[in-house]
Amino acid sequence: IQIYIICKEVIEVNNNINKESKKPFETFKRLLRYVFNYKKMFIFGMITLLIALASTIYTSILVGPIAKSLKEGSLDGINIAVSNLAIAVAASIIFNFLGNTIFAVLAQKVTYNIRKKLFSHLEKLDIAFFDNNKPGEIVSTFTNDVAILTEALDQAIS
């Protein structure tokens, strides 16, 4: 949903350059094609974040019995519960870090591919395009749009 909103903003910024980009859902689908070029990385990142989520939920489940044991004053089995809690917290931190790192790398790879495609397209344009548009505006527009997409990918994917 966040990517969809950011794509809509990019389209509004570019209305004066590309008149046919007024379909945000089409832009969103094109962006997803870039993401799904890295299906394995995307799936692995999702799995690591799901493991992080499961261990976070398990952490909150473990806190209840520990608190109950401390309230009753019995220390029977508290060592095992606390060690399980420590393992769950460590797993949550590690898998969360790993998942976020995977998605950050994924976002950078997608951004790289978009930049490559934009540059390739720019090289193929007629000279008349450069006569009608100022080079500074073209570079600025490409840079800003890719920066917005990169930010959207970083936030939305991870």
C-alpha positions in Angstrom: 0.0 0.0 0.0 2.9 2.4 0.8 4.5 1.7 -2.5 1.2 2.4 -4.3 0.9 5.8 -2.5 4.5 6.7 -3.3 4.0 5.7 -7.0 1.0 8.0 -7.1 3.1 10.8 -5.7 5.8 10.1 -8.3 3.2 10.2 -11.1 1.9 13.6 -9.8 5.4 15.0 -9.8 6.0 13.8 -13.4 2.7 14.8 -14.9 4.5 17.4 -17.0 7.0 14.9 -18.5 5.1 11.7 -19.0 1.4 12.2 -19.7 0.6 8.5 -20.0 1.7 7.7 -16.4 -1.7 8.6 -14.8 -2.4 5.0 -13.9 -0.8 4.4 -10.5 -1.8 0.7 -10.4 0.0 0.1 -13.7 3.1 1.8 -12.2 2.8 -0.3 -9.1 2.6 -3.5 -11.2 5.7 -2.4 -13.2 7.5 -1.8 -9.9 6.6 -5.3 -8.6 8.1 -6.8 -11.8 11.5 -5.4 -10.7 11.0 -6.8 -7.2 10.0 -10.2 -8.4 13.2 -10.5 -10.5 14.6 -11.4 -7.1 11.9 -13.9 -6.0 14.3 -16.1 -3.9 15.7 -13.2 -2.0 12.2 -11.8 -1.4 10.9 -15.2 -0.2 14.0 -15.7 2.0 13.5 -12.2 3.5 9.8 -12.9 4.2 10.7 -16.3 5.9 13.3 -14.6 8.1 10.9 -11.9 9.1 8.2 -14.4 9.9 10.6 -16.3 12.1 11.4 -13.0 13.8 7.7 -12.4 14.3 7.1 -15.9 15.7 10.0 -15.6 18.1 8.7 -12.2 19.3 5.3 -13.7 19.9 6.9 -16.6 21.8 8.8 -14.1 23.9 5.6 -12.4 25.0 4.1 -15.8 25.8 7.1 -16.7 27.9 6.9 -13.6 30.0 3.6 -14.6 31.6 4.7 -17.8 33.3 7.9 -16.1 34.5 6.0 -13.3 36.0 3.6 -15.7 37.6 6.5 -17.8 39.1 8.1 -14.7 40.5 4.8 -13.4 42.0 4.3 -16.8 43.7 7.8 -16.8 44.9 8.7 -20.2 43.5 11.8 -20.5 41.5 11.1 -24.0 40.2 11.8 -24.1 36.5 12.4 -20.3 36.2 16.0 -20.9 35.0 14.6 -22.9 32.0 12.0 -20.3 31.3 14.5 -17.4 31.5 16.9 -19.2 29.2 14.1 -19.9 26.7 13.2 -16.2 26.9 16.8 -15.2 26.2 17.0 -17.6 23.2 13.7 -16.2 21.9 14.8 -12.6 22.2 18.1 -13.4 20.6 16.4 -15.2 17.7 14.0 -12.3 17.3 16.8 -9.8 17.1 19.0 -11.9 14.7 16.2 -12.8 12.3 14.8 -9.3 12.3 18.2 -7.9 11.5 18.7 -10.5 8.8 15.3 -9.9 7.2 15.7 -6.1 7.2 19.2 -6.5 5.7 17.9 -8.8 3.0 15.2 -6.3 2.1 17.5 -3.4 2.1 19.8 -5.2 -0.3 16.8 -6.1 -2.4 15.6 -2.5 -2.5 19.1 -1.4 -3.6 19.2 -4.0 -6.4 15.8 -2.9 -7.7 16.9 0.7 -7.6 20.1 -0.2 -9.5 18.0 -2.0 -12.2 15.7 1.0 -12.5 18.6 3.4 -12.8 20.2 1.1 -15.5 17.0 1.0 -17.5 16.4 4.7 -17.2 20.0 5.4 -18.4 19.6 2.9 -21.3 16.3 4.6 -22.3 17.9 8.0 -22.0 20.7 6.9 -24.4 18.2 5.9 -27.0 16.2 9.1 -27.1 16.3 11.4 -30.1 18.3 14.6 -30.1 15.0 16.5 -30.4 14.1 15.4 -26.9 17.3 17.0 -25.5 16.6 20.2 -27.5 13.1 20.5 -26.0 14.1 19.6 -22.4 16.9 21.1 -20.3 19.5 18.5 -19.3 19.5 19.7 -15.7 15.8 19.2 -15.4 16.0 15.7 -16.9 18.8 14.6 -14.6 17.1 16.2 -11.6 13.8 14.5 -12.4 15.4 11.1 -12.8 17.4 11.5 -9.6 14.5 12.7 -7.6 12.1 10.0 -8.9 14.5 7.2 -8.3 15.3 8.6 -4.8 11.5 8.6 -4.1 11.2 5.0 -5.4 14.2 3.9 -3.3 12.8 5.4 -0.2 9.4 3.8 -0.9 11.0 0.4 -1.5 13.1 0.7 1.7 10.1 1.6 3.8 7.4 -0.6 2.2 9.4 -3.8 1.6 10.9 -4.0 5.0 
